[in-house]
């Protein structure tokens, strides 16, 4: 089926990891999401670890761009709404990320 992910070769995985890291470093949200969608299997993206990773990345980009109307804010809201119930579990460090869309000046 179209949603089945094939195993990536080690060099492809290293390349995707490098591109994700670079996108984080330079604040390139669109590049990060493009690589994320292409390189990370759907089952991982939709799992607990994938959802938490997406939320953390979205929070990072939101804080870099500091705009409630930005693409980063939209991505953060989507990451929050995409969390499955119970996905946070004991992940109390994620609670501040859930509040970011409601904070008028997140840089403070």
Beta strands, then each sheet from edge to edge (+ up, - down):
end
